[in-house]
């Protein structure tokens, strides 16, 4: 890509923003070395890696990587055998390795659905080199964050103790000397001069102290002396402290040697981190700017809601959709209406696409891959080269026409301006025709009507204009495809408060034909605005319909859940009834087989049959009762059912929709995803007014007891009694009761415990308190 075009389109400023997203200086340097990719396979690979980073950045459960220390100075020193690393640089090496470990964990993370991201998991290898990890641990074990050797280091700790011991001996001697020779000293405390402990002695009695004079006070009344014994003690402290410095130098030297031995591994890691950090910076920038991956399967220029990266929130999204046959776009419109910003947006996004694979536009956007981008934007006037504005433009245009290829993007701003309008328009048309023939795609801005007409007459060229608000007389910066734009010079002049007579005179000079063309263009712009308004209304309606569909689906799911619960409850109740009746029938059969059939046995059989009939009658009574509850809600008079009508089905009043007629008095009704044949008498219309819903409960379960006693029963009888008690308690709203089962062999106790553990309605159970029965009684909570 030409350096001039890169600067004119503002890509260096975008690159600075991307570099600001990098974790360290290595990533910044790697970004500066990235090239613009012109082959689809290469760009797809980079786009895939950036996309993987974007997905990880969007996961709230994955720990983000941390920043990297700049270790460039480390390698400068490692390359020089006469130089050594200081402690701070050594610790930077450890920090760098630790940051690399975090970045490696980030790259090898899996998403919430356990999906791995293969494009980036190997960027730092299978793992960070164990030798480097060991080096990092050793550096952190020896050095503080500041780069100083830790005082807790075994060698330093021993020497520190030695220094402290020497200092304590020195302080003890000083205190004893001053106490013993109180008449000779000026103070009861020793003093320090140049790091040595000295005794403040009266000047007139200094001869009485055997030692060396270190210094004297300003007044001369006091001299600071070191008795011979104190001299030895001060020297001992200094020598012990020097031993610490020697040991620190030795430790740092050994650590420096170990880092130099790992120089190759460290350089390899730096290279891996640099590349990974560069991709991470691109991904982070893409997330911050809400950029989308371009569709590399398409070779069309199709920008949807594209935003200029440098305008931030001020950017007006533009749409530029071109067919394969389109080779050039002529953009016209008012001054300061956004023509230059639009072509710069297209050019800059083309560069950004071939650098990252991501652009700030909506998903589904695509751009061709160009081998080069040539631009002529701005004032090319040069006093040094004696070039006027027009000459400067022509020099650049000449360079472009000589070097462009059939894969180049050409961007020409105000083509043909700065000279005679007729000659400039002719030259602009000839230049555009040459670009159509030789280049991949061209974008041209102009005020020349000749280019607007040429774009209409040529299938490979289209017009585009910048929208202008007729009410406010200000541009909206939106692009209108397929319609040429008016310069709105007279409107702008009025808005700038030019005298009315000047504007009116200019309108007379302009001519009726030009005015008519301008009015036609304005009419087209108004129609485009109306069409956009209708499109927005349709989108809003579509969004509302989508929400209604989601609400219906949620309601359908809720009905399915309620139906399932109802079926489970009915099945449980039926199973209990059948189990009880089966036992009763088995007892009857066994009784009939033994001895003669007596009147008493016959009564039992009749009682058994009667209980079945009673159960059937009770069920029928419940159904009729529910019908009676539903019937008052039916609409008065005969209901005219028809297809696609919402209805309530059966006694359960489940919501459904009529599909088609099945017979004279029946319909096919869809309830959720299932279809049923329903009679008209079982269908009703749903009530639309909001009323309180009354729910009636009816059960044949007896009143529950607070305490049930199962002693003397076997386990099967006990569980049957317990099951009936729980059902009764649930029906009548009782939340707790107790069961007395006694101690015995523990059969009932264990059986009851196993049963309660599995029961879905039991929230908790435990043995009673000692004074209330202990392990012979169990409390049950529902």
C-alpha positions, -999 to +999 in steps of 0.1 A: +000+000+000+012+035-009+024+055+021+007+086+008-027+069+006-022+054+041-016+088+056-044+106+036-069+080+048-059+084+084-048+048+090-017+057+112-042+073+137-062+041+137-031+020+142-022+041+172-055+033+188-050-004+181-015-002+196-031+013+227-050-019+232-018-040+233-006-056+265+030-046+261+056-029+239+064-062+221+028-063+208+031-027+196+063-035+176+046-066+161+016-045+150+040-020+133+055-050+114+021-063+102+014-060+065-018-055+045-029-089+033-040-091-003-048-129-005-080-142+009-065-173+025-040-152+045-066-128+056-090-156+066-063-171+089-057-137+106-094-130+108-100-164+124-074-158+151-087-123+159-123-137+160-112-163+185-097-136+208-130-116+204-150-145+216-128-150+246-130-113+254-168-116+253-169-143+279-175-131+315-161-162+331-126-161+315-098-142+333-083-115+311-045-114+304-023-088+322+002-063+308+038-072+299+069-054+312+092-040+285+122-063+284+139-049+253+167-034+275+173-069+289+183-083+255+206-053+248+225-062+280+224-100+274+241-094+240+270-076+258+292-099+279+307-070+298+273-058+311+250-073+338+214-069+346+203-050+376+177-063+400+148-043+385+154-057+350+158-092+364+124-089+381+109-075+348+120-109+333+101-127+360+070-105+355+072-111+317+072-149+322+043-147+346+023-125+322+030-150+295+016-178+316-016-158+321-018-151+283-012-188+276-041-198+299-063-172+282-054-186+247-061-221+258-094-214+276-127-230+266-160-212+263-190-220+286-202-246+262-168-263+264-159-251+229-122-248+222-108-222+199-081-240+178-068-209+159-051-195+189-045-223+214-010-230+199+002-194+197+024-198+228+030-235+222+017-264+243+030-248+274+054-221+286+090-235+287+094-252+321+130-238+322+116-203+320+089-210+347+117-223+370+138-192+363+108-169+371+102-188+404+138-184+414+139-147+406+107-141+426+121-161+455+153-140+456+142-105+446+116-080+459+093-062+434+117-033+435+146-056+424+163-056+458+174-089+472+150-101+499+161-098+535+146-132+540+172-148+518+191-174+539+225-159+533+214-123+538+194-132+569+225-147+586+246-117+577+219-093+589+218-111+622+256-106+624+253-069+617+226-065+643+247-083+669+277-060+662+254-030+665+240-042+698+275-047+712+285-012+700+254+004+716+259-015+749+295-003+751+285+033+743+258+032+770+282+018+796+310+043+787+287+073+790+272+060+823+307+053+838+322+086+826+293+109+832+315+139+841+334+137+808+305+136+783+282+164+771+251+141+766+237+108+779+232+096+743+258+087+717+258+103+682+264+091+646+290+107+623+294+092+588+277+060+599+299+055+629+288+057+666+308+084+685+308+097+721+301+135+727+330+145+750+336+179+767+364+197+748+382+207+780+384+170+792+391+153+759+426+143+770+411+121+796+396+098+770+419+075+751+407+074+715+404+093+682+386+125+676+361+121+647+347+157+646+338+187+667+306+207+672+302+242+656+307+259+690+339+239+697+326+230+732+321+193+722+343+168+704+330+135+691+354+108+699+358+071+693+375+053+722+399+026+710+374-001+719+346+017+701+368+021+670+370-017+667+333-021+672+325+005+645+349-013+622+332-046+629+298-031+620+312-017+587+328-050+578+296-069+585+276-045+563+302-048+536+298-086+537+261-081+530+269-060+500+294-086+487+268-114+492+241-094+474+265-088+445+273-126+445+236-135+444+228-110+416+258-123+396+246-159+399+210-149+389+224-128+360+243-159+348+211-180+349+191-155+329+219-153+303+217-191+300+180-188+292+184-160+266+174-183+237+142-195+254+134-159+264+138-146+229+116-174+216+089-166+242+092-129+233+085-137+196+055-158+205+041-132+229+046-104+203+025-120+177-002-131+201-003-097+217-007-080+183-037-102+176-051-096+210-048-058+205-067-060+172-094-081+189-097-057+218-100-028+194-127-046+174-147-052+206-143-016+218-155-002+184-182-029+179-165-041+147-177-071+128-158-097+107-161-091+070-177-117+048-146-131+029-168-153+008-181-122-010-160-101-034-185-072-034-184-038-018-213-041+006-209-018+036-238-019+061-240+007+088-203+015+083-188+041+107-156+061+103-132+048+131-118+082+140-152+100+144-164+079+174-199+087+184-201+115+159-199+091+130-230+088+108-234+051+097-234+048+059-246+021+035-227+014+003-239-017-016-225-023-051-232-051-077-204-070-093-208-050-126-203-016-108-168-003-114-172+033-102-193+055-079-198+092-085-207+109-052-223+144-054-240+167-030-237+199-011-204+213+002-195+201+037-222+174+032-199+145+039-186+134+005-150+134+014-157+117+047-177+090+029-149+081+004-123+083+032-145+058+052-146+034+023-108+037+018-099+035+055-122+005+060-106-012+031-072-008+047-085-019+081-101-049+065-069-061+049-050-054+082-074-070+106-103-087+089-127-066+111-143-032+103-167-010+123-199-020+104-228-044+108-224-081+103-226-092+067-205-064+054-179-073+027-151-056+007-129-067-022-093-073-015-071-047-033-035-049-042-031-012-036-052+019-028-045+052-046-059+085-033-060+121-044-076+139-014-070+175-002-050+204-016-019+194-036-006+230-040+032+233-037+051+266-038+085+249-039+075+229-071+056+259-086+024+238-086-011+253-084-040+234-068-051+220-101-015+212-112-009+194-079-040+173-084-031+164-120+004+153-110-011+129-084-038+117-108-011+111-135+009+090-110-023+070-101-033+063-138+003+051-146+006+027-116-029+013-109-038-023-117-070-043-122-070-050-084-066-013-073-090+009-054-090+045-067-103+074-046-104+109-062-118+139-043-133+168-063-121+154-096-117+181-123-120+210-099-097+241-097-098+250-134-123+260-162-155+241-154-161+229-190-125+217-194-124+203-159-156+183-165-143+168-197-110+159-181-129+143-151-150+122-174-120+110-194-102+101-162-131+083-148-135+062-180-099+053-179-102+042-142-133+021-151-113+003-177-081-003-158-089-004-120-110-027-098-132+000-082-132+038-082-149+064-059-151+100-072-166+131-056-175+160-079-199+189-085-198+184-123-232+176-139-214+159-167-203+131-143-238+127-130-252+122-165-223+099-174-231+077-143-267+075-155-258+064-190-231+039-180-242+005-164-208+001-147-211+035-129-237+045-103-246+078-087-247+084-050-256+116-032-253+131+002-287+137+018-298+173+024-325+184+048-349+208+030-363+221+062-331+229+081-310+235+050-283+214+065-267+181+053-276+149+072-243+131+061-263+100+050-255+084+016-284+079-009-275+052-035-287+056-071-296+093-069-274+122-080-271+150-055-276+187-059-249+211-047-275+232-030-253+263-035-282+287-034-297+271-003-263+273+014-260+310+003-294+318+019-284+300+051-251+321+052-272+353+051-262+365+016-284+395+005-317+383-010-312+402-042-279+385-048-294+350-044-324+359-066-301+373-093-280+341-092-312+320-095-321+340-127-287+334-141-289+297-133-317+292-158-350+274-157-337+241-170-311+238-142-337+248-117-360+220-130-333+194-127-326+206-092-363+203-083-363+167-098-334+158-076-350+173-045-382+153-053-362+121-055-345+129-022-379+135-005-392+101-019-361+084-006-367+099+028-404+088+028-393+053+018-368+052+047-395+063+071-418+035+059-389+010+062-383+021+098-420+016+106-419-019+091-388-028+111-405-015+143-436-036+135-415-066+128-397-062+162-431-060+179-444-091+162-412-110+172-419-101+208-455-113+205-442-146+191-418-150+220-446-143+245-468-169+229-440-194+229-434-187+266-471-191+274-472-224+254-443-237+274-460-227+307-491-246+296-471-277+288-455-276+322-489-272+339-503-301+318-474-323+328-478-315+365-515-323+362-509-356+344-483-366+370-507-358+399-536-377+382-513-407+375-501-407+411-537-406+424-548-433+400-518-455+409-527-453+446-563-461+439-554-491+417-529-504+443-554-503+471-581-519+450-557-546+437-549-556+473-585-556+482-593-578+452-566-602+460-580-605+495-615-611+481-602-638+457-583-655+485-613-654+507-636-669+480-613-697+473-613-709+509-645-726+521-680-720+508-694-689+493-714-674+521-737-644+523-710-624+541-685-631+513-711-621+487-716-588+506-679-581+505-678-586+467-708-563+462-691-538+485-660-540+464-679-535+431-699-507+448-667-489+458-656-490+421-689-476+410-687-449+437-652-439+425-666-437+389-695-417+401-673-393+421-651-387+390-682-381+368-694-357+395-661-338+395-662-335+357-697-322+358-688-297+385-659-284+364-682-282+334-705-261+356-677-238+365-668-234+328-703-231+314-711-196+328-681-182+311-693-193+276-707-166+255-745-164+252-760-177+220-745-200+194-707-195+187-697-194+151-664-212+150-640-207+121-604-215+111-575-198+129-598-189+159-583-190+194-605-213+216-605-229+251-605-267+249-621-293+272-627-291+309-591-280+315-597-249+294-564-253+275-558-226+249-557-238+213-563-227+178-587-241+152-569-255+122-598-268+100-632-285+103-631-323+109-668-331+107-702-313+110-699-306+148-661-311+153-629-293+145-592-301+143-576-280+171-539-274+177-529-273+214-492-264+215-475-287+189-502-314+192-534-316+171-567-330+185-603-335+172-626-316+195-664-314+195-680-279+193-696-285+227-662-289+243-649-256+228-654-221+241-641-186+234-614-172+258-624-143+280-604-111+273-614-091+304-592-094+334-609-111+363-597-129+393-595-166+388-611-188+414-597-223+419-617-250+437-600-280+452-619-312+457-605-344+471-617-376+487-588-376+511-598-377+548-587-351+574-550-357+583-539-364+619-512-346+637-498-380+649-502-414+633-493-446+651-481-475+629-469-498+656-481-534+649-482-528+612-458-545+587-437-523+564-461-524+535-491-514+556-470-487+572-460-471+539-496-472+526-508-454+558-480-429+555-487-423+518-524-416+526-514-393+555-491-373+533-518-369+506-543-358+532-518-333+547-511-318+513-547-314+504-557-298+537-526-275+539-508-293+568-470-288+566-459-311+595-469-342+614-453-371+632-454-409+630-448-433+659-431-464+647-414-476+679-380-491+683-383-528+676-357-542+651-355-509+633-373-523+602-401-497+603-376-469+611-353-477+582-382-483+558-399-451+566-365-432+563-359-447+528-394-438+517-392-402+529-358-396+513-373-404+478-407-386+483-408-354+462-431-336+487-410-342+518-386-313+525-371-327+557-376-354+584-358-363+617-362-383+649-381-368+678-366-352+709-357-377+737-385-364+759-410-369+730-401-405+720-366-402+706-357-427+678-392-443+682-409-413+666-402-393+635-411-357+627-420-351+590-419-317+572-437-312+538 
